[in-house]
Amino acid sequence: MQVTMLVIGGVGILLLLVSLVLGDLVDGVLDSVGPDALSGLAVAGFLAAFGFVGALVLDAGASSTVAILAGLVAGVAAGAGAGYASTRLMRGGDEATVRPARLVGLTGTVVEPVPVDGYGMVSVVAAGHITRLNARSDEPLGSGTAVVVTAVLSPTSVKVARRQD
């Protein structure tokens, strides 16, 4: 029985390695089975904890029933933890999404000169992301000029003015 538990734990570790290398493949198989928390990492965590804890409990002299129960408890805990962690890590946060309306008032730097009658390019940091945007201005601005965004013209372009320190 102890060898069986070690093999189950080993299968869990192998599945973990496969999930890390080919994660989309394993998760694609599990998509039709259950919720997002049932990922390849969750199944791998369950199997590894179930097998290795069960083997440890058997080695300590407990009966097969106690070893299976201990393995189940450890497996469910490890699988739930891995499922929760992978779900949280995969979920994109709205708070980090760059929204055009939030660009007004941000400061940045001219990357490509901004002519009066055309577009140049500025770089701003929005929601922790360095964002390059096409830019217009009422005055010509050279590369390296510190600017502030005064209006959003489109999702990819803004109006800027020289920053007054």
Backbone hydrogen bonds, N-H to C=O, Kabsch-Sander energy under -0.5 kcal/mol:
donor,donor_aa,acceptor,acceptor_aa,energy
5,M,1,M,-2.1
6,L,2,Q,-2.2
7,V,3,V,-2.4
8,I,4,T,-2.3
9,G,5,M,-2.4
10,G,6,L,-2.5
11,V,7,V,-2.5
12,G,8,I,-1.9
13,I,9,G,-2.1
14,L,10,G,-2.7
15,L,11,V,-2.8
16,L,12,G,-2.1
17,L,13,I,-2.3
18,V,14,L,-2.4
19,S,15,L,-2.7
20,L,16,L,-2.1
21,V,17,L,-1.8
22,L,18,V,-3.7
25,L,22,L,-0.7
26,V,22,L,-1.7
27,D,23,G,-2.7
28,G,24,D,-2.1
29,V,25,L,-1.4
30,L,26,V,-1.5
31,D,27,D,-1.0
33,V,30,L,-1.1
34,G,30,L,-1.4
38,L,35,P,-1.6
39,S,37,A,-1.8
43,V,39,S,-2.4
44,A,40,G,-2.4
45,G,41,L,-2.5
46,F,42,A,-2.4
47,L,43,V,-2.6
48,A,44,A,-2.6
49,A,45,G,-2.4
50,F,46,F,-2.9
51,G,47,L,-2.6
52,F,48,A,-2.6
53,V,49,A,-2.3
54,G,50,F,-1.9
55,A,51,G,-2.1
56,L,52,F,-2.2
57,V,53,V,-2.6
58,L,54,G,-2.2
59,D,55,A,-2.3
60,A,56,L,-1.5
61,G,58,L,-1.6
62,A,57,V,-1.9
67,A,63,S,-2.3
68,I,64,S,-2.6
69,L,65,T,-2.4
70,A,66,V,-2.8
71,G,67,A,-2.5
72,L,68,I,-2.6
73,V,69,L,-2.4
74,A,70,A,-2.5
75,G,71,G,-2.9
76,V,72,L,-2.8
77,A,73,V,-2.1
78,A,74,A,-2.8
79,G,75,G,-3.0
80,A,76,V,-2.7
81,G,77,A,-2.3
82,A,78,A,-2.5
83,G,79,G,-2.7
84,Y,80,A,-2.7
85,A,81,G,-2.5
86,S,82,A,-2.6
87,T,83,G,-2.1
88,R,84,Y,-2.4
89,L,85,A,-2.3
90,M,86,S,-1.9
91,R,87,T,-1.4
96,A,93,G,-1.0
97,T,94,D,-1.4
99,R,97,T,-0.6
102,R,99,R,-1.5
103,L,100,P,-1.8
104,V,101,A,-0.5
105,G,149,V,-2.8
106,L,103,L,-2.2
108,G,147,V,-2.6
109,T,123,S,-2.1
110,V,145,T,-2.1
111,V,121,M,-3.1
112,E,121,M,-2.0
114,V,141,L,-2.6
118,G,115,P,-0.7
120,G,135,A,-2.6
121,M,112,E,-1.9
122,V,133,L,-2.7
123,S,109,T,-2.7
124,V,131,T,-2.8
125,V,107,T,-0.7
126,A,124,V,-0.7
126,A,129,H,-2.8
129,H,126,A,-2.1
131,T,124,V,-3.7
131,T,129,H,-0.6
133,L,122,V,-2.6
134,N,156,T,-2.5
135,A,120,G,-2.1
136,R,158,V,-2.0
137,S,115,P,-0.5
141,L,114,V,-2.4
144,G,110,V,-2.9
145,T,142,G,-1.8
147,V,108,G,-2.3
148,V,161,A,-2.4
149,V,106,L,-2.8
150,T,159,K,-2.9
151,A,159,K,-1.5
153,L,151,A,-0.6
153,L,157,S,-1.8
154,S,157,S,-2.0
157,S,154,S,-0.9
158,V,134,N,-2.5
159,K,151,A,-2.8
160,V,136,R,-2.8
161,A,148,V,-2.0
163,R,146,A,-2.7
165,D,163,R,-0.7
